[in-house]
Amino acid sequence: MGDTRFLRWYRTIPITLMAIVCALTFGFSLVPDNLVRSIFYPVKYADIIQEASDRYGVDPYLVCAVIKCESNWNPTVQSDAGAQGLMQLMPATSQELATLGSVDSSTYDPTALTDPTTNIEYGTAYLAYLQANLNSTDEVIAAYNAGLGSVSSWQSSGGDISNNITYAETAAYLVRVKDAYAKYQELYPNGITDSN
């Protein structure tokens, strides 16, 4: 008898959790967009991002989404692997972009990756480089995380790249960046430099 009471009670846990999630989701939908923008999806350095995006032909919403997912807008963060700054660039990547002439290294020092302006310049240039060598935004996002070589091997399988990704981290990264990208488009319909 005691066991059946426990099992009946235990079955209410998923229902209770589902009700809580629904209530939170509904509550979240009532929060004004300005509050959601400032707390969850801020845009810092909007003018710098817009200028770099215009210069390199990269969607500024994509730059914001990458920054949100890579560093959550912390310009001084550094990964265990050595990636630095807002867009979590490896020093070797910024140096290569400078060597290729993609970025003017006399203006933007490739070793100063904790400087927001420099980091955004190199990160946006890298996104432009990936765009020039790949076919879709999904491929660009995946390559930003896993590298061009990995995406090239996934392309050889044919079809949608998201179905061919073999790295769990990259698959999750693709979903996170695409979600952030959609939120930035939704919350900043007049562009990232619009403060209203």
Secondary structure per residue as TSV (DSSP state, phi and psi in degrees):
chain	resnum	aa	ss	phi	psi
A	1	M	-	360.0	-45.5
A	2	G	H	-61.9	-36.7
A	3	D	H	-66.1	-39.4
A	4	T	H	-69.5	-34.8
A	5	R	H	-64.3	-41.1
A	6	F	H	-62.4	-44.4
A	7	L	H	-65.3	-37.1
A	8	R	H	-65.0	-42.7
A	9	W	H	-64.6	-41.8
A	10	Y	H	-62.0	-33.5
A	11	R	H	-68.7	-20.5
A	12	T	H	-78.2	-16.8
A	13	I	H	-60.2	-51.6
A	14	P	H	-60.5	-37.2
A	15	I	H	-66.0	-42.6
A	16	T	H	-63.4	-44.7
A	17	L	H	-62.4	-41.3
A	18	M	H	-63.4	-40.7
A	19	A	H	-63.8	-39.7
A	20	I	H	-65.0	-45.2
A	21	V	H	-61.6	-42.9
A	22	C	H	-62.4	-42.6
A	23	A	H	-64.4	-42.8
A	24	L	H	-64.7	-41.5
A	25	T	H	-63.1	-44.4
A	26	F	H	-63.2	-44.6
A	27	G	H	-61.1	-40.9
A	28	F	H	-63.2	-36.3
A	29	S	H	-69.0	-19.0
A	30	L	H	-87.1	-11.9
A	31	V	S	-70.4	132.1
A	32	P	-	-59.5	145.2
A	33	D	H	-55.8	-38.7
A	34	N	H	-61.0	-36.6
A	35	L	H	-70.8	-41.9
A	36	V	H	-62.3	-42.5
A	37	R	H	-60.4	-49.1
A	38	S	H	-71.7	-31.5
A	39	I	H	-92.1	-49.8
A	40	F	T	-99.6	-33.1
A	41	Y	S	-132.6	62.4
A	42	P	-	-72.3	163.3
A	43	V	-	-128.3	108.0
A	44	K	-	-100.8	154.0
A	45	Y	S	61.3	36.1
A	46	A	H	-57.2	-44.8
A	47	D	H	-64.5	-39.1
A	48	I	H	-65.3	-44.3
A	49	I	H	-63.5	-44.7
A	50	Q	H	-63.1	-42.8
A	51	E	H	-63.6	-46.1
A	52	A	H	-64.8	-39.6
A	53	S	H	-62.8	-43.0
A	54	D	H	-64.7	-42.1
A	55	R	H	-63.2	-40.8
A	56	Y	H	-101.6	-3.8
A	57	G	T	70.8	39.0
A	58	V	-	-114.7	139.3
A	59	D	-	-62.5	122.0
A	60	P	H	-63.0	-27.5
A	61	Y	H	-64.9	-35.8
A	62	L	H	-67.1	-41.8
A	63	V	H	-59.7	-46.1
A	64	C	H	-61.2	-42.1
A	65	A	H	-63.7	-41.3
A	66	V	H	-64.2	-45.1
A	67	I	H	-61.0	-45.6
A	68	K	H	-56.3	-45.3
A	69	C	H	-80.8	-28.7
A	70	E	H	-81.9	-44.5
A	71	S	T	-133.6	-5.7
A	72	N	T	52.1	39.9
A	73	W	T	71.0	22.0
A	74	N	-	-96.6	109.5
A	75	P	T	-73.3	-14.3
A	76	T	T	-104.4	1.9
A	77	V	-	-67.8	145.2
A	78	Q	B	-137.3	133.8
A	79	S	-	-82.7	165.7
A	80	D	T	-61.5	-29.3
A	81	A	T	-80.1	-11.1
A	82	G	-	105.0	2.2
A	83	A	-	-68.7	143.2
A	84	Q	B	-129.4	148.3
A	85	G	T	77.1	-168.6
A	86	L	T	-52.7	-45.8
A	87	M	T	-102.0	11.6
A	88	Q	T	48.7	61.0
A	89	L	B	-91.1	142.9
A	90	M	-	-80.1	139.2
A	91	P	H	-55.2	-35.3
A	92	A	H	-64.6	-35.2
A	93	T	H	-67.5	-46.2
A	94	S	H	-65.1	-37.8
A	95	Q	H	-64.8	-40.1
A	96	E	H	-64.4	-41.7
A	97	L	H	-63.6	-37.4
A	98	A	H	-67.1	-43.0
A	99	T	H	-62.6	-39.3
A	100	L	H	-70.8	-13.9
A	101	G	T	83.4	11.1
A	102	S	S	-68.0	-32.7
A	103	V	S	-128.1	139.0
A	104	D	-	-75.4	103.2
A	105	S	T	-71.7	-15.0
A	106	S	T	-76.0	-23.4
A	107	T	T	-95.6	-39.1
A	108	Y	S	-121.2	103.6
A	109	D	-	-67.6	118.8
A	110	P	T	-65.5	-10.4
A	111	T	T	-95.5	-4.5
A	112	A	-	-99.2	53.8
A	113	L	T	-75.8	-8.8
A	114	T	T	-88.1	-6.2
A	115	D	S	-78.6	121.4
A	116	P	H	-56.1	-43.5
A	117	T	H	-62.6	-45.2
A	118	T	H	-64.8	-45.0
A	119	N	H	-62.8	-44.0
A	120	I	H	-64.3	-39.2
A	121	E	H	-61.3	-50.1
A	122	Y	H	-69.7	-39.5
A	123	G	H	-64.3	-40.8
A	124	T	H	-69.6	-39.7
A	125	A	H	-61.9	-38.1
A	126	Y	H	-67.0	-41.5
A	127	L	H	-60.5	-40.3
A	128	A	H	-63.9	-40.3
A	129	Y	H	-61.0	-44.2
A	130	L	H	-65.5	-41.7
A	131	Q	H	-58.0	-39.1
A	132	A	H	-69.8	-21.1
A	133	N	H	-109.9	-1.6
A	134	L	-	-129.1	171.8
A	135	N	S	-102.8	-17.6
A	136	S	S	-146.7	162.5
A	137	T	H	-62.8	-38.4
A	138	D	H	-59.2	-42.1
A	139	E	H	-65.8	-39.2
A	140	V	H	-62.6	-46.5
A	141	I	H	-62.4	-46.2
A	142	A	H	-62.2	-40.8
A	143	A	H	-69.0	-32.2
A	144	Y	H	-60.7	-33.7
A	145	N	H	-88.5	-44.5
A	146	A	H	-107.8	-12.4
A	147	G	-	99.7	154.9
A	148	L	H	-63.9	-38.0
A	149	G	H	-61.9	-43.0
A	150	S	H	-63.1	-44.5
A	151	V	H	-65.2	-38.6
A	152	S	H	-59.0	-40.3
A	153	S	H	-69.7	-34.0
A	154	W	H	-72.0	-31.3
A	155	Q	H	-64.3	-32.4
A	156	S	T	-64.6	-18.8
A	157	S	T	-76.7	-15.0
A	158	G	-	78.7	165.1
A	159	G	S	78.6	-165.5
A	160	D	-	-68.4	128.5
A	161	I	G	-59.2	-34.5
A	162	S	G	-63.2	-23.0
A	163	N	G	-85.4	-11.6
A	164	N	T	-107.3	-7.1
A	165	I	-	-64.8	129.0
A	166	T	-	-102.6	-5.7
A	167	Y	-	-100.1	121.6
A	168	A	H	-60.2	-39.3
A	169	E	H	-61.9	-42.8
A	170	T	H	-69.3	-39.0
A	171	A	H	-61.2	-44.5
A	172	A	H	-67.4	-38.6
A	173	Y	H	-62.3	-43.4
A	174	L	H	-58.3	-45.2
A	175	V	H	-63.8	-45.6
A	176	R	H	-62.8	-45.5
A	177	V	H	-67.0	-42.1
A	178	K	H	-63.0	-39.2
A	179	D	H	-63.8	-45.7
A	180	A	H	-63.7	-40.6
A	181	Y	H	-58.0	-47.0
A	182	A	H	-63.8	-39.6
A	183	K	H	-66.4	-42.0
A	184	Y	H	-63.4	-40.0
A	185	Q	H	-62.3	-41.4
A	186	E	H	-69.2	-44.0
A	187	L	H	-82.6	-20.3
A	188	Y	-	-125.3	63.8
A	189	P	T	-65.3	-20.6
A	190	N	T	-101.1	15.0
A	191	G	-	104.2	158.7
A	192	I	T	-72.9	-18.1
A	193	T	T	-87.0	-4.0
A	194	D	-	-82.0	115.9
A	195	S	-	-85.0	-3.6
A	196	N	-	-90.8	360.0
